[in-house]
């Protein structure tokens, strides 16, 4: 009898254990699901700028981060130490292994990034270029800060007025591979073909590589090589600020005029002193925001990057995808003119 009761108790105990285990299975499964949810977390959106230490790029990344975080995404901001395609390629390879949802990149080279960006797209990552485009095979869409034709032409119009339609001018660009810079310079040259500019001579396009020290050296070299130089156009925020310092230090504000694209915070003193009568830019924070909203629209399937696609971009309003050579883009507004009358209200903004 005792042996029988012992067997019964053993069976009951074993049954209880089995029931407890079976009840525990859904709980364990539930915990695993929660863990998986936590590991997936918010989608990751990466922004890769040209190089570190660039104030313009930093403002753009601020805008990108604000937009993505507003939309519930996680932000990764990366830049190589030097403005090279090789540095960006290494970063993109790392981002692919991190399984980011989107990569926005201001390209250091139009074509050199194609293999790695295609690799990213083949793994389901949405790729967009911003500010400085990569070729159409390397991206789903480009975010253009302003109309490139107007950016180029308006700077020739400005310098023509500054020097009275006559004299030698030079361009101080970023890198020789910078697609945005090169496109703007092409439009400058086309504008110079007009009869009204027949007495203006473009003597050189120099490259400061968006590095302050090199831009200073290139400016000094231009002044030495062309003693009759009347104006410098620097369509790069690093270059124009470097040129402004050189012209100021050498006391040349009345001899060599300066215009181009610059940050109001960095150019305020040069505009106020007259070294640069006026210059242009757009709001890089808004450019970054546009990139963030565009990346999110791609990831969420709201757009495919095809002509005619539309989406809402927060305070920037409705954006439409339009043609861009072989690819597509969204295009923000015309460049904005900063001069002595309005620089005070903008210099503390960005």
ChimeraX attribute file (.defattr): number of C-alpha atoms within 10 A of each C-alpha:
attribute: neighborCount
match mode: 1-to-1
recipient: residues
	/A:1	6
	/A:2	7
	/A:3	8
	/A:4	9
	/A:5	10
	/A:6	11
	/A:7	12
	/A:8	12
	/A:9	12
	/A:10	12
	/A:11	12
	/A:12	12
	/A:13	12
	/A:14	12
	/A:15	12
	/A:16	12
	/A:17	12
	/A:18	12
	/A:19	12
	/A:20	11
	/A:21	13
	/A:22	11
	/A:23	11
	/A:24	12
	/A:25	12
	/A:26	11
	/A:27	12
	/A:28	12
	/A:29	11
	/A:30	12
	/A:31	12
	/A:32	12
	/A:33	12
	/A:34	12
	/A:35	12
	/A:36	11
	/A:37	11
	/A:38	10
	/A:39	9
	/A:40	10
	/A:41	11
	/A:42	15
	/A:43	17
	/A:44	19
	/A:45	27
	/A:46	26
	/A:47	27
	/A:48	24
	/A:49	27
	/A:50	25
	/A:51	21
	/A:52	15
	/A:53	16
	/A:54	16
	/A:55	16
	/A:56	18
	/A:57	22
	/A:58	19
	/A:59	19
	/A:60	23
	/A:61	28
	/A:62	17
	/A:63	21
	/A:64	31
	/A:65	25
	/A:66	17
	/A:67	26
	/A:68	25
	/A:69	14
	/A:70	13
	/A:71	14
	/A:72	12
	/A:73	19
	/A:74	17
	/A:75	22
	/A:76	16
	/A:77	16
	/A:78	19
	/A:79	22
	/A:80	19
	/A:81	12
	/A:82	17
	/A:83	23
	/A:84	20
	/A:85	19
	/A:86	15
	/A:87	16
	/A:88	28
	/A:89	19
	/A:90	12
	/A:91	15
	/A:92	24
	/A:93	14
	/A:94	12
	/A:95	23
	/A:96	20
	/A:97	9
	/A:98	10
	/A:99	15
	/A:100	22
	/A:101	26
	/A:102	27
	/A:103	27
	/A:104	27
	/A:105	28
	/A:106	26
	/A:107	27
	/A:108	29
	/A:109	24
	/A:110	20
	/A:111	17
	/A:112	19
	/A:113	19
	/A:114	18
	/A:115	12
	/A:116	17
	/A:117	25
	/A:118	16
	/A:119	15
	/A:120	25
	/A:121	18
	/A:122	10
	/A:123	13
	/A:124	15
	/A:125	22
	/A:126	25
	/A:127	23
	/A:128	28
	/A:129	28
	/A:130	26
	/A:131	25
	/A:132	24
	/A:133	25
	/A:134	27
	/A:135	21
	/A:136	20
	/A:137	14
	/A:138	24
	/A:139	24
	/A:140	22
	/A:141	33
	/A:142	31
	/A:143	27
	/A:144	22
	/A:145	26
	/A:146	19
	/A:147	14
	/A:148	19
	/A:149	17
	/A:150	15
	/A:151	25
	/A:152	24
	/A:153	19
	/A:154	21
	/A:155	25
	/A:156	25
	/A:157	15
	/A:158	20
	/A:159	25
	/A:160	20
	/A:161	11
	/A:162	19
	/A:163	17
	/A:164	11
	/A:165	17
	/A:166	17
	/A:167	18
	/A:168	20
	/A:169	26
	/A:170	22
	/A:171	23
	/A:172	29
	/A:173	28
	/A:174	27
	/A:175	20
	/A:176	15
	/A:177	20
	/A:178	24
	/A:179	22
	/A:180	25
	/A:181	22
	/A:182	18
	/A:183	15
	/A:184	22
	/A:185	24
	/A:186	16
	/A:187	20
	/A:188	23
	/A:189	14
	/A:190	14
	/A:191	19
	/A:192	20
	/A:193	12
	/A:194	9
	/A:195	8
	/A:196	12
	/A:197	16
	/A:198	12
	/A:199	13
	/A:200	20
	/A:201	15
	/A:202	16
	/A:203	15
	/A:204	15
	/A:205	16
	/A:206	19
	/A:207	20
	/A:208	23
	/A:209	23
	/A:210	25
	/A:211	19
	/A:212	19
	/A:213	14
	/A:214	16
	/A:215	26
	/A:216	22
	/A:217	14
	/A:218	21
	/A:219	28
	/A:220	15
	/A:221	12
	/A:222	20
	/A:223	19
	/A:224	11
	/A:225	12
	/A:226	14
	/A:227	10
	/A:228	13
	/A:229	20
	/A:230	23
	/A:231	24
	/A:232	27
	/A:233	26
	/A:234	32
	/A:235	27
	/A:236	24
	/A:237	25
	/A:238	28
	/A:239	30
	/A:240	32
	/A:241	24
	/A:242	27
	/A:243	27
	/A:244	26
	/A:245	17
	/A:246	19
	/A:247	23
	/A:248	17
	/A:249	10
	/A:250	9
	/A:251	12
	/A:252	14
	/A:253	20
	/A:254	11
	/A:255	13
	/A:256	21
	/A:257	23
	/A:258	28
	/A:259	26
	/A:260	29
	/A:261	26
	/A:262	24
	/A:263	26
	/A:264	26
	/A:265	15
	/A:266	19
	/A:267	25
	/A:268	24
	/A:269	19
	/A:270	23
	/A:271	23
	/A:272	16
	/A:273	12
	/A:274	17
	/A:275	24
	/A:276	31
	/A:277	19
	/A:278	26
	/A:279	27
	/A:280	22
	/A:281	21
	/A:282	19
	/A:283	20
	/A:284	23
	/A:285	22
	/A:286	21
	/A:287	25
	/A:288	29
	/A:289	25
	/A:290	31
	/A:291	34
	/A:292	32
	/A:293	23
	/A:294	31
	/A:295	30
	/A:296	24
	/A:297	19
	/A:298	21
	/A:299	19
	/A:300	11
	/A:301	10
	/A:302	14
	/A:303	20
	/A:304	17
	/A:305	26
	/A:306	16
	/A:307	17
	/A:308	13
	/A:309	14
	/A:310	19
	/A:311	16
	/A:312	15
	/A:313	18
	/A:314	14
	/A:315	9
	/A:316	13
	/A:317	10
	/A:318	10
	/A:319	20
	/A:320	17
	/A:321	22
	/A:322	19
	/A:323	16
	/A:324	15
	/A:325	9
	/A:326	8
	/A:327	18
	/A:328	20
	/A:329	25
	/A:330	24
	/A:331	21
	/A:332	17
	/A:333	12
	/A:334	17
	/A:335	21
	/A:336	14
	/A:337	16
	/A:338	25
	/A:339	19
	/A:340	16
	/A:341	10
	/A:342	12
	/A:343	19
	/A:344	17
	/A:345	9
	/A:346	13
	/A:347	16
	/A:348	11
	/A:349	10
	/A:350	14
